[in-house]
Amino acid sequence: MKTVGYAAKSQGSELTEFSFERRDLRNNDVEIEILYCGVCHSDLHAVRNDWGGSDYPLVPGHEIVGKVMSVGSDVKKYKQGDTVAVGCMVDSCQSCDQCDNDEEQFCREGMVGTYAGKDRVSGEMTQGGYSKHVVVREEFVLSVPENLDLSRVAPLLCAGITTYSPLHKWGVKKGSRVGVVGLGGLGHMAVKNAVAMGASVTVIGRSESKKDDAVKLGAQHYLVSSNDDEMKDSQSAFDVIIDTVPVKHDLSIYTPLLDVDGTLVIVGQVGPVDELSTVPLLMGRRRIAGSLIGGIAQTQQMLDFCGENNVLPECEMINIDEINTAYERMEKSDVRYRFVIDMASLNA
């Protein structure tokens, strides 16, 4: 099937229009017309090959919302006209212990990314959601609650699940004390999800500059990490801290803020962090963990949770031809809080 999108033709190049072909439908495939696609910081990293492994041309985008156009003969869950979503992965082996445990993101053979992945059947590189159409196997297609604003759903497929998963894993509930480090695309979703779970939420920032935003998003408290007195007064104050900072930084200022058996979960930085002391970990049985998106079942659970609680990201809608400017602004943190591409603009 011929389609069109926007692609990086080489490492670090600007995205430009790109015509390509999607695979013919297999028996278990769903063909989707893309209505909206979120813009994730991972897209920029992939375009620049910051993490290695990128091949070109590359069509980014793993926060996809659209309508079903057609389905393969074995598809049971979806039909033409259904509103659906696709997140960060489009396939896995479906037979290892992790896939059997609904943790496809940890597939022993490696999950297949929505873009820059390797199709398990053809071996071709997967291309993402900055395009008019996508073809995905049924098991990796998600249902979208009818009450949610479709123009704001897309970022839930990455930022939403990336923050929901650790909150759920570490048992956040009414009365839990949650800290959120950083208030960007991930951080603001961590706040919204934790508030909806009934937690007492504190945003931890380097200055007072985002305090008003934090309160508007639902946080009850704000802690300035550069204020030594505030940090000392907040020792042992949190059960869980979600660290969304996307660059190398010092974790040792946050570990004393955890209560006994508390967990600091890294969801932002991919790579090294500053050297840290193990003393706060040993003295309070505290732990540092990481978390990567979530399995398909949990992603559906997250979408249903957001539908029940009307949890949606704060978004700025753009046209596809504004994507390069959006990348420049995203690097400067000049967005509140996620860009979403209106894919109808691709027709224009």
Buried (B, 14 or more C-beta within 10 A) or exposed (E): BEBBBBBBEEEEBEBEEBEBEBBEBBEBBBBBBBBBBBBBBBBBBBBBBBEEEBEBBBBBBBBBBBBBBBBBEEBEEBEEEBBBBBBBBBBBBBEBEBBEEBBBBBBEBBBBBBBBBBEBEEEEBBBBBBBBBBBBBBBBBBBBBEEBEBBBBBBBBBBBBBBBBBBBBBEBEEEBBBBBBBBBBBBBBBBBBBBBBEBBBBBBBBEEEBBEBBBEBBBBBBBBBEBEEEBEEBBBBBBBBBBBBBEEBEBBBBBBBBBEEBBBBBBBBBEEBEEBEEEBBEEBEBBBBEBBBBBBEBBBBBBBBBBEEEBBBBBBEBBBBBBBEBBEBBEEEEBBBBBBBBBEEBEE
